Amino acid sequence: MNSTTVLACLESAKAAELFTLLYGADEVESERRRYISLVDGMLRTEPETRADVRIFTAAGRTELAGNHTDHNRGKVLAASIQLDAVAAAAPRKDKRVFFRSVGHPDVLVDLADSSGALDLGIHPEESGNTESLIRGIAMGFAKRGVAIGGFTANAASTVLTGSGLSSSAAIEVLFGKIFDTLYGQGNRSALDLAQIGQEAENTYFGKPCGLMDQTACASGGVVAIDFADSSAPTIKSVNFDPTSCGYALCVVNTRGSHADLTPDYAAIPEEMKAVARLFGKTVLRELDKAAVLARAPEVRRDLGDRALLRTLHFFAENRRVEVMGRIIEDLASVTVPVVSRCLMGNFLDLVRESGDSSWELLQNCYSPPNPREQGVPVALALTRQFLSDRCHEGACRVHGGGFAGTIQAYIPLDRFDAYKAALEAVFGEGAVTRLRIRSIGAAELCFDKASYT
C-alpha cells in the first residue's frame, strides 16, 4: 500500500480492533502512535519508500516449561506475548538492506558483491552483529529458492533485551517475515521461518541455540513443541490464559550482566550431548533415564557430576511439559470453578518443580565464575517469601537461558500490584513486566484481513 493508505488504516477502527487483539484494550492508543511514528519516520528519511509500505510484527516469547530441553530434541511449552518487534518496511530496487531500529545503530548490509552477484556467504567481521543475521536469513531463503532482494525498514521493539523474552529471535523472525512477504509467497510456515532464523544465528551470528525461541515467536499463542525430529518438530496449539484462572503472568528482570555468559550457555547442551555420546547417541532424547542411571558411576567418572545432574533435569523436564500441556488443555474445556482451581493448582505445582529442577539439577540460576552476582536466586527467594504469606498461592521459576536476567512468576491478580512494588523496591522501577499471551506470532499486518491464524 502507499503511505497515505497505510497511515489512514492505522487511524481506523479496524486497526483499533487489531491492536486490541495484539496488545490489549488499554494499549491501543500507545501502540497506534508507535506504528504511525515508524511510518512517518521512514517517510521523512527515505521518501522513496512512499509508494509501497508494509507493516510487520514478530512477537517476543515466554517459556512456560521445558527449560534447556530443545537443543537435545526435547519438549517445550512456550507462548508468544504482547511485547514485539514491529517494522514499517518497503522493497528496494537494489540488493541492500537498510535497517533502522529505535535505540540501536543503523545497519546497512549489501547482499551483492561489486559485480552485482549475490554475496550470501559468511562474513567473519559480521559475526555477533545484526548484519550477520540479515545475511544468514537471506541465505536461508536463497537456499529455498526465493529470489533475494533488498528492503528498507524502520523498526522498534518492546521485547526487553536480556530478559529471556527472545528479543533476538523476534528480530530474526521479523527479518524472515519481511523477506518472505516481499520476495517469496508470503505464506511460509512459522516452523520454516523459525528454522531459517536458527540457521542464521547458529552459523552466521555464531551463537549456539535451539529452535524453541524462534518457533514460539513465529507461531502465536501457546504451543507445545516436540523436537524429537529436529527437521520437522511437531507443534500443537494449546489455549491458555492465566488471567482467566486468576493469575498475572509476569517476568522480573534482575538486570544482571549478560557479558561473558556464552560459555555458561554453551556448556549445558554440550554436557548433555557428552552424556549421549557416552552411550553412542547424539542427544539425550535418544536415551532414557533408567539407562543413564544404570551407568551413573561411569558418567560421573568420565564427565563429572554436573553432566549427570543436567541429564536428570532433561528427563524430568520433558515429563513435566507433557503433563502441563494436558492440564492446560483440560483447563480450556472446564466450566466448573472448583475444578478449574484444582487444575491450575496442579499446573502451578509443576511450575515450582520446574524451577527447583533448574536450580538444583540444571544449575543455571547464576554464573559459577561470578558468585557475587546472583540476582536470579534473590528474585526467586523474594518471590517465594511473598507467596508464602498466603500459603504459597502462585509460583515462580527461572526464565529462559538463565545465569542472569529474569525469573517468571504467576501472582494472584489481587496481589500483583503489591508484588510489583515489592520486587521493584529491590531491582528498580520497571523490573516487573506483566505478560499477555497473544494469538498472533509473526505476520504482515493487513488491516482488512479477517484472520491471522
N, C-alpha and C positions, 0 to 999 in steps of 0.2 A: 504494500500500500504506500501511497505517497504520504509525506509527513503531515500534511493538513488533515488527511483522513485519520491517521493514527492518533493525532492529538485530539481530534473530535471524539474518537472511540474511547479514549482514556477518560474523557469527561462524562461519558454516557452512563445511564442506569445499568446497562449490561456489564460495564466494567465494574461497577459497584458490586453487582452480584458475584462476579468472578473473584474480586478481591476479598469479598466475604468468605468465599469458599477457601481461598488460599490462606488468608491471614486472620480471619475473624472480623466480626462487625465493627469492633472498636478500633481497628487499624485501617479501615477503608480509606479515609482521607489522607492519612500519612503515607500510605502506600501509593495512592494516586499521585501525590506530589513527587514521590521518589521516581516513578515511571516518567512523568512529564518532564522532570528535571533531566533525566538521562537523554530523552529525545531532544529537548531543547539544547542541551549541552553539545550533543553531536552535531546538530544543525549549525550551531554557531562556529564550530571549529572545522567541520568537514561538510560544508554546504552541498557538496556533490552527492551526498547520500540522500538528499531530499526526495528523490524520485521513488525510492524503494527501501522503506524502513520496516524492519520486522522486530517483534518483541519476543524475548525468550526468558525462561526461568528454569532453574535447576535447584532442587531442594537440598538443604542440609539433611543430616540423618541422625537418629539416635539408636543406639544398640540396646535392645530390651533383654537379650540373653545371647550367649554364645561368645563370651569374651576370649579372643585369640583362639578361635577354632577354624576359621575359614581357610587359613594358609595350610592346614593339614587335612583339607577336604572334609571339614566338619559341618555342623549345623548351626544356623544363626536365626535369631528373631530380631528384626530391625524395623524401623519406621522412618518415613520421610516427615519432615517438620516444617513449620511455617517460616523459619529462617531460611533464606535462599540467596542465590546469586542470580541477578537479573541483568539483562543486556538489551540495549537497542542496537541492532546490527543491520548492515547493508552490504551487499556483494560489491566487489571491486572488479575492475577490468584487468588488473594485473594479478600476480600470484603472491602479493604481500598481504600479511595480516597485521593490522594495526589495532592493538587492544589497549584501551584506557580503562582503568578501574579506580574508583574513588579511594584515595588513601595510599595508592601504590604508584610506582614509576610507570610511565608509558612503556609499552612493549611493541617492538616492530620486528617482524620475522619475514624474511624473504624466502619463500618456498621454491624459488627458481634460482638457478645459477646465472652467470653472466651471459650464457648463450640462450637463456630462456627455458632450458630444460628443468624439469622438477628436481629439486635438491632436497630429498627427504631422508638422507642418511643421518646418522648420529653425529652431532657436532659436540665434541668433548667440552668446549668452552661454554656450552649452554647448560651443561649438567647442573641439576639443582635449581634451575630457574624456569620461569613460566615459558620462556622461548622453547625449551626442550619439550614441554608438554604439547604446545601447539604443533611443533614439527612432528612429534611422535604420533599425535592423533591424526594429523594429515596423512601420515604414512599408513596408519591403520585403515583409513578409508580408501587410500590408493590400492592397498593390497586386496580390498574387497571390491575393486572395480569401479570406484567412484572417481570421476574426473575432478581433480582438485583445483579450486580457485581461491582467491583471497577474499578477505572481508574487513570491514571497519566495524568496531564495536565499542560502545561506551557502556560500562558496567558498574554495578555497585552490589556489594554483598553484605548481608546482615548475619551471615554464618560466622559465629565468633571464632577467630583463629586461636589455635592452641587449646580448643575446648573439647576435643573429641567429637565434634559435630560434623567433621569431614568437610571443612572449607575447601581443601584441595580437590577432593573428589567431586564436590559440587561444581567447581570451575572446570574440571576435566569433562564432566558430563555436559556442562553448558557448551563448551567448545564443540563437543561431539554433536550436540543437537543443532548447533549453527551450521556446521559443515554438512550434516545430513540434509537439513532443510534447504540450504542454498544450492547444494550441488548434487545431492542424492535424491531419493524419492520422498524423504521426509517422514517415512514410516518405519524406520529401523527400530527393532525391539529394544526395550530397556536393557536386556541382558547384553545385546550386541554393543550398545553404547558403553555399558559398564566394562566389557572386555577390552574395547578399544582404549578406554581411559586407563585401565590397569596395565595394559601392554606399554603404554607411553610412560606411565610412572615407573614401572619396573626397569624398562630398557633405556629410555631416553633421559628421564629425570634422575634415575639412579637410586630409587628408594624401593626396597622390597616391601610389598604389601599384598594382602589377599584381595578378594573380589567383593567382600561384603559392602564396603563403603560406597563404591560406585553403583552397585546393584540397588542398594536402598535409595540412594539419591535419585536414581533414574526411574524407579518403579512407581512410587506413590503409595501412600497408605502403609499399613503394616504388612510385612512379607516374611514368611517362613522360608528360608533358603537352605537347601541341602546341596552341598558341594561334592557329593560322592563322585559324580562325574564332573571334573573341573571344566571340561569343554562344553558341557551342557547341564549346568546345575538346575535343579527343579526349584521353581519359585511359586509359592502359593500365597495368595492374598488372604488376609485374615482381618476381620472387622474388630477394632478395639478402640475404645475411648475411655481412658482412665477417669475423665471428668464425670462421665455418666455413672461411674462407680463410686464417686465421692472423693476422688484424689486429684491433686495437682501433680502432674509430672514435671519435674524441673531438673536442671543441672546447676551445680555450684562450681564456678571457675576459681580454683585456688590460686591462680596467677603465678604458678611456679614456672621456672625457666625450662624451656624445651631444648636448650643448647646441649649438644653432645649426647643426646639420648638415642641416636640411631643405633649404636652398639647394643643398648639395652633392648630396643625393639627387635633388632635382628636376632638376638640370642634366643628369643622364645621359639620362633619357628625352627631355627637351626637345632636347638636341643631336642625338640620334639622329633624332628626328622632324623636326628642322630640315633634316637632310640629305635625308630622304624628301621633304619639301615642295619642295626644290630640284629634284627630279625629277618634281614633280606628283603625288606619292603622299602617304599619311598616315603610314605606318610603314615601317620598314626591311624587314619581311617581304615587302613588295610589290616589292622591288628585288633585284638580285643583285650580287655583289662586282665582277664584271667591268664592269658599267655604272658603278658608282661610281668604280672606278679609272680608267676612261676619261676621267672628268671631275674627277680628283683636283685639278688646279690650280685649278679653279673652286670646288670645295668648300673648299680651303684659303683662297682669297682671300675668299670670302663668309662662311664660317662658322668658319674657324680650324682649326689642326692637330688640336686635341683632338677636335673633332667627327668628323674623318676617322678618327682612331685608334679612337675608340669604335665607329664604324661597322664597322671591320675586326674588332674584337673580336666584335661581334654575329654576323657571318657565320661566323667561326671557331668560336665557342662553340656555335652551332646544329649545326654539323657534329660537334663533339665529343659533344654529347648523343646524337645518333643512334648513333654508334659505341659509346659507353659503354653505351647501352641494349642493343645487340646483344651486347656482351661479357658483361654480367651475365645475359642470357637464356641464353647458352651455358654460363656457369658453373653455372647451376641444373641443367643436364642432364648435366654431365660427371662421370664417376666415376673417371677416371684421374688420380692426384695430380699427375703431371708436367704434364699438360695444364692442370689447374686452376691450378697455379702460374704457368704461362706466360700464361694468360688474365688472371689477377689482375695479373701484371706489366704487361701491356698496358693494363689499366684504370688502374693507378697512374701509368703514363706520361702518360695523358691527364689525370689529376688534376693532375699537375705542369704540363702545358701550360695547363690552365685557370687555374691560379694565376699562371703567368707572364703570361698574356694580361690578367688583371685588373690585375696590377701595371704592365705596360708600356703596354698599349693603353687599357683601361678607366680606369685611374688612379684607383682607389677604395681605395687602401690607407692614405692619410692625407688630412686636410683641408688643401688648399693655404693657407688663411689662418692655419693653426696648425701650422707646420712643426716646432715643438719637441715636439709630441706625436705620436709615430709608433710606438705600441705594436704595431700590426698588423705593420709591417715588422720590428720587433725580434723578435716571436714567430716570424715566418716564418724569419728568419735563424737564430735559435737552434734551431728545429726542423730546418732543413736541415743545420746543423752536427751536431746529434745523430744524424741519419740517415746522414750521410756517414761516420760511424765504422764502418758496416757496408755499404759500397758502395751507399749511398742506398736501402736497402731500406725502403720506406714512401714517403709523400708528404704534402704539405700545400698549402693554398690559402687565400686569404681567404674568409670565410664570410659570406653574407648581403649586406646593403646595403653594408658596408664603411665606410671612413673612420675608424671607431673600432670597438671591440667585439671580435669573435672571429676566430680562424682555425680551420680544420678540419684534422685530421691523421689519417692511417692509420699506426698504430705497430705493429710486430711484437708479438704478445702477450707474448713473453718479455722485452720491453724496456719495456713500458708503465709499470711501477712506477718504473723509473729515469727515464723521460721525465717522468712526473708530478712527481717530486721536482725534476728539473732546471728545469722551467718554473715551478713554483710557488715556487722559490727566487727567481725574478725577479718574478713577477706576484702572489705571495701565495697563502696557503693557500686551497684550493678553486677556484683558477683553472682547473684542468683537469677537465673533466667527460666521463666516458665515456658514449657514447650507445648505446642499444639500439633497433634498429628494431622497431616493434610493428605488429601487423596490424590493430589497431582504431584508427580515427581519432576521429570524433565519434559518441557513442552514449549512449542511456539504458541504464544497466546493470541488466539484469533477471537475477537470479541463477539462474533456472530456464530461461534461454534457451540453446538449443543452439549457435547461431552468430550472429556479428555481421557477416558478410560480405554 
